[in-house]
Amino acid sequence: MKHLLFALLALLALAFQPLRAQEFDHEHKLWTSVLAKHVKADRFDYAALKKDRGELDAYLAQLKSATPAQLAGWTREQRYAFWINAYNANCIALVLGEYPVPSIKDIGSFFTAVWDKRYIDMTALDPQGKGRKLSLTDIEHVILRPEFKDARVHAAINCASLSCPPLRAEAFVAARLNEQLDDSVRRWLADTTRNRFEPAKNRLQISAIFDWFKEDFEREGGVRAWIAKFAPPEHVEWLRSSAKLELATLDYSWKLNDVVKAK
């Protein structure tokens, strides 16, 4: 009888333990469900999600439940996918809190840019170890860029704006992460509203992202070589061989990437 009592107590203790690393849903099924329903081509249906955000809130709670000890036990790909998805989900949540809004930048103030708002309730994962709520800046510039050192991240995270590389209709997952990142880059570069290949003019018009984060692309061989690696096949040889290729930067639209408001 005593042994049975000990066994029951042990089972109860296990039931109330935080999720172990292997028990976290690394398929990010809830986030994929949200994306599959609301990503419409390169736009997002904020109005529909605002009417029923149960799955999004459940996913945000799942992200919040992750502990530093868990992350330490995950693979690089699991951590990388976790933080990309965390950025995108929390960016959508921020917009929903103010929707309808013309631009995500309108959510900021004179004193605090929207990217620096500390609203992400993942205090246990504060990269500064101060137990503060996180900002989008924390995730992008303190965690994603310096930790993973992969310029493809710029095609994966979405800032809820028309000129930003569009959201995938699925979560990033560790098992297919490299394939997903490569695909996101190729889709972004092939989209003529965001990047334009003009061999007849010997000109390449590119997203401002390549200027803002030039050091990330320089680390991987330079902007031109990086683009050539992922460019549509018909443009690769031209990009690699042209001696006088002109690089120009396209204007960046911060209008909300809303299926209703986008024109």
Disulfide bonds with the S-S distance in Angstrom:
none
